[in-house]
Amino acid sequence: MNSITLIGIDPGVTTGSATLYLNCYGERVFLVGSSTILNIMDDVKKMTLVNHTLVIMEDARLRTWFGHSGPERWQGAGSIKRDCQIWEEFLQAHEIPYLLVPPMHNRTKMNSAEFAKYTGIKRSNQHERDAAALLLPYNFKTAVATYEAKKIRE
């Protein structure tokens, strides 16, 4: 395998997505976007047809702390949890390798200047930055190892 594509997903009413293309020569290309869940799912399906792809998604269902927020936030959290379930069903149905990450493990809420420093992308919204943050720890070797491990377990 000479290249791999990682797709980061930040589920929500506006779903953030980030795509990281990695190859064995150390090249990294980041792309970000945000749209509806159905549009992002279509994009993910298309990408899996042409490349080795691993989806890394922030999964609100894995959150184990809740702090002192009110019922309005809990209701929103329920909606996000349902989106996460839909995403997992979609990935399983299409046999797309994926990894679910608890929200706490993601480096979220970067400002645009900090994000540009890491990715070179100057214009982005918070959903896109949160999706991309899922991919920042990966290089080619760790991405391939994670992909291979997910394929073996399926």
N, C-alpha and C positions, 0 to 999 in steps of 0.2 A: 504494500500500500504506500503510494507516494504522497497522497493528500487525504485530508479529512475535513469535513464541514461540521462545526458545532453550531447549534442553534439554541440560544437562550430565550426562554419564554417567561414573561412576567404577566400572569393572568389578571384579568379584570375587565371592567366595562370597556376600557381602552386597553387592549392587549399590547404590551410592548414586546418587540422581538429584536434580537441581535443575531447576526450571522458572523461567524469567525471562520475564515478559510485558512487552513494551516497546511504547509507542505514540508517535506523532509529537508528542504534547503533553508528552513528557518523563516520563510516568508509568512507574514500574517496580514490578512486583509479583513478589516471590520466593516460591517454594514449594519445600520439600525433602522427600525421603522416601527410604526404603531398603527393599529387598525382594529377591526372587529375580530372576534374569535374565528369566525368562518373564513375571512380573508387570510388570516395568518395560517389557519389549517391548510388552506389550498396551497399557499406558498411552501409550507413544510412538505406536503405531499410531492410537489414538483421537485423540490431539492433532493428528496430521497431517491428519485428515479435516476439521477445522474451522478451521484457521488456517495461515498461512505459518509453517513450522517448520524450524529448523536445529538439528541435533544436533551437539554438540561433545563429543568423547569423549577421555579420556586413554588413549593407546594404548601399552601396555607394550612392544610390538614395536618402537617407535621409540626406546627407551632405548639410549644408546650408552656408558654408564658403568656399572660394576658394583661398584666398591669391593672391600672385603675380607670379604664375607659368605660364609657356609658353604653346603653343599649343600642344607640344608633350605630356605633362602631361594630358592635357584635353582629347586627343585622347585615352590615356590609361584609363582615368577615364570612358570614354564612353564604353569601352570594359568591364570594371568591372561592370558598371551599367547593361549591358546586361546580364552578368553572374548572377547578383543578381535577375534579372527578371526570368531567366531560373530556378534558385533555387526556387524562390517563386512558380512558376508554378508547379515544381516537387513536392514540399511539399504539395501544395493544391491537386494535382491530386492523391497523395497517402494518403491523409488525415492524414498527420503527423503534430502534433501540433508544432508551431514555433513562435519565437519572433524575430523581426527585430530590430537591434540596430544601431543608427547612429554612424559613425566612431569616432566622438569626445568623445562619452561616453565609449569607450573601452580603457583600459590601454595598449596601444600598444607600441611597440619598446623597450621592456625590453631586457636587455642583458642576455646572457645565465646563468651567475652567479646569477643574481637576480631571474630569472625564476626558477632555481634549488632550490633556497631557499623556494619558494612558493609551488613547486610541487614535488620536489625530482627527477625530470627528468634532467639528466646532459647533454644529447646530444639532441639538437633541432635546427631547423632553424627558421628564423624570421616568416615565414608563420604559423608554428606550434605554436610558442609562441603567436602570435596575436590571433589565434583561441582559445587558452587556456585562454588568458586574459579575454575573454568574459564570462568564467565560474567561475573565481576566486571569484566573490561576492556571490556565491550561497552556501548555506548549505542545508541540507535535507528538512527542513521546508519551506524555501523560494522556493526551487525547486518544491516541491509538490504543494504549493499554486499557483505558476505561471503555472504549468502544468494543474491543475484543472481549473483555470481561462480561459486558452486557450481552453480547451475542452468544457467548457460551452458556449463560444462565437461561436464555430464552428457549 
